Amino acid sequence: MDAFHLVTQVDTVETLKQPGMTKICAPMVRYSKLQFRTLVRKYGCDICFTPMILADSFVQSAKARDNEFTTHKEDQPLIVQFAAKNVSDFVDASVMIAPYSNGVDLNCGCPQRWAMQEGYGADLLRKPELVKDLIRQVRNRISKPFTVSAKIRLLKDIRQTIMLCQILEKADTSFLTIHARTPEMRNEPINLDNLKLLRDHVQLPLVANGDIKSLESAEFLFKESRCEGVMSARGILTNPALFSGYSTTPLVCVQDWLDITSSISTEFQCFHHHLVFMLEKILPRKDRVLFNSLQNKSSVLEFLETYYNIRPNASNSTELTRCIFNVSNVQRKKKYIDYTSEDDSPSDILGNIFNTDS
Ligand SMILES: Cc1cc2nc3c(=O)[nH]c(=O)nc-3n(C[C@H](O)[C@H](O)[C@H](O)COP(=O)(O)O)c2cc1C
């Protein structure tokens, strides 16, 4: 093992190139955290992404690093997604996280206004030379099989999207995830025709993303798009066992969530929101309204015990990896802004986040 890599050096590109569909849990701000990744890996996820992390905060603030990143030894293959707009932040953040992950991903798809105004996310789609530079500089610093990838949306003009992908291909990008919507699109269906066109013109391993709600829809997208992998976000939030073929969340998966969150310290909001999503399709409406309004862990546990006769199995705490980040090259110090901590109720989350995804 070299100094950069403390995790096993899984070759994610090789995984993607193997025959068969590679199943991937999407980056989701607030949600694709360690506890959820542990859950979905039990149900057939081959690769997990962290939520998007602001590279500059990560580099400059120990508090940001503690808040935004935790892992344990089973948490791999793991891709850490960063929002970055300059080379030094992306390279520094990538070098710091490399020992604890299998790759980094550049967010080029977040359409939210704050991100676009700051030059992050989908704003990068119009700056192919910058994206190329960001990726190439990390590639030059960290050797393979560590991956350097990007997650993009389609541009309105498919020729420009193809051009962007071809530029990134030349920059030795490891793979690309395509959320097959433009930044302007919200909940309308994905543009499968343009995804197929992109496939025809790009040799890199591709991951298709958008509207996967079941194993069947994942297999359909895999077959139609001819991409190497498929990624789910909202579908896997409401049913973390989706890739195992369950059509709705099985109770055994809810049980697993109770066990995982008993063994890894979890904030109430995270614990509860995930249950709100998981039970969305299986609890009758009137019970759901009650469940969604619960305010503390003991009332949630009491509800689940009464309703489903399930309770957390006593378990030991999971040992987390003690991450020691090398900050010797980082001199600047800025205040860490926690952009994920607005105070929302589950219904706000369902209403807002799902419509304005990153
Ligand atoms: C709650 C939530 C949080 C998200 N956070 C991120 C993120 O951190 N980074 C990112 O690239 N995309 C993010 N997205 C977008 C998803 O990764 C995905 O591209 C999008 O939801 C389309 O996939 P789906 O149809 O399977 O939901 C988020 C989506 C949701 C619903």
The ligand as a Tripos MOL2 file, in Angstrom:
@<TRIPOS>MOLECULE
LIG
   31    33     1     0     0
SMALL
NO_CHARGES

@<TRIPOS>ATOM
      1 C1        -31.9870   14.6010   -1.9140 C.3       1 LIG1
      2 C2        -31.1070   14.6990   -3.1040 C.ar      1 LIG1
      3 C3        -29.8040   15.1410   -2.9650 C.ar      1 LIG1
      4 C4        -28.9590   15.2020   -4.0710 C.ar      1 LIG1
      5 N1        -27.6580   15.5720   -3.8970 N.ar      1 LIG1
      6 C5        -26.7880   15.4710   -4.9500 C.ar      1 LIG1
      7 C6        -25.3980   15.6540   -4.7680 C.ar      1 LIG1
      8 O1        -24.9110   15.8640   -3.6600 O.2       1 LIG1
      9 N2        -24.5950   15.5810   -5.8700 N.ar      1 LIG1
     10 C7        -25.0830   15.2950   -7.1190 C.ar      1 LIG1
     11 O2        -24.3140   15.2050   -8.0820 O.2       1 LIG1
     12 N3        -26.3910   15.0870   -7.3080 N.ar      1 LIG1
     13 C8        -27.2530   15.1440   -6.2520 C.ar      1 LIG1
     14 N4        -28.5730   14.8720   -6.4440 N.ar      1 LIG1
     15 C9        -29.0220   14.4620   -7.7840 C.3       1 LIG1
     16 C10       -28.9990   12.9320   -7.8830 C.3       1 LIG1
     17 O3        -27.7100   12.3950   -7.6470 O.3       1 LIG1
     18 C11       -29.5200   12.4510   -9.2470 C.3       1 LIG1
     19 O4        -28.6590   12.9190  -10.2510 O.3       1 LIG1
     20 C12       -30.9320   12.9530   -9.5510 C.3       1 LIG1
     21 O5        -31.7770   12.8980   -8.4250 O.3       1 LIG1
     22 C13       -31.5550   12.0990  -10.6720 C.3       1 LIG1
     23 O6        -31.5940   10.7430  -10.3050 O.3       1 LIG1
     24 P1        -32.9420   10.0270   -9.7920 P.3       1 LIG1
     25 O7        -33.9630   10.2030  -10.8730 O.co2     1 LIG1
     26 O8        -32.5520    8.6040   -9.5570 O.co2     1 LIG1
     27 O9        -33.3840   10.7410   -8.5490 O.co2     1 LIG1
     28 C14       -29.4440   14.8400   -5.3550 C.ar      1 LIG1
     29 C15       -30.7520   14.4100   -5.4860 C.ar      1 LIG1
     30 C16       -31.5850   14.3220   -4.3960 C.ar      1 LIG1
     31 C17       -32.9830   13.8280   -4.5790 C.3       1 LIG1
@<TRIPOS>BOND
     1     1     2 1
     2     2     3 ar
     3     2    30 ar
     4     3     4 ar
     5     4     5 ar
     6     4    28 ar
     7     5     6 ar
     8     6     7 ar
     9     6    13 1
    10     7     8 2
    11     7     9 ar
    12     9    10 ar
    13    10    11 2
    14    10    12 ar
    15    12    13 ar
    16    13    14 ar
    17    14    15 1
    18    14    28 ar
    19    15    16 1
    20    16    17 1
    21    16    18 1
    22    18    19 1
    23    18    20 1
    24    20    21 1
    25    20    22 1
    26    22    23 1
    27    23    24 1
    28    24    25 2
    29    24    26 1
    30    24    27 1
    31    28    29 ar
    32    29    30 ar
    33    30    31 1
@<TRIPOS>SUBSTRUCTURE
     1 LIG1         1 GROUP 0 **** ****
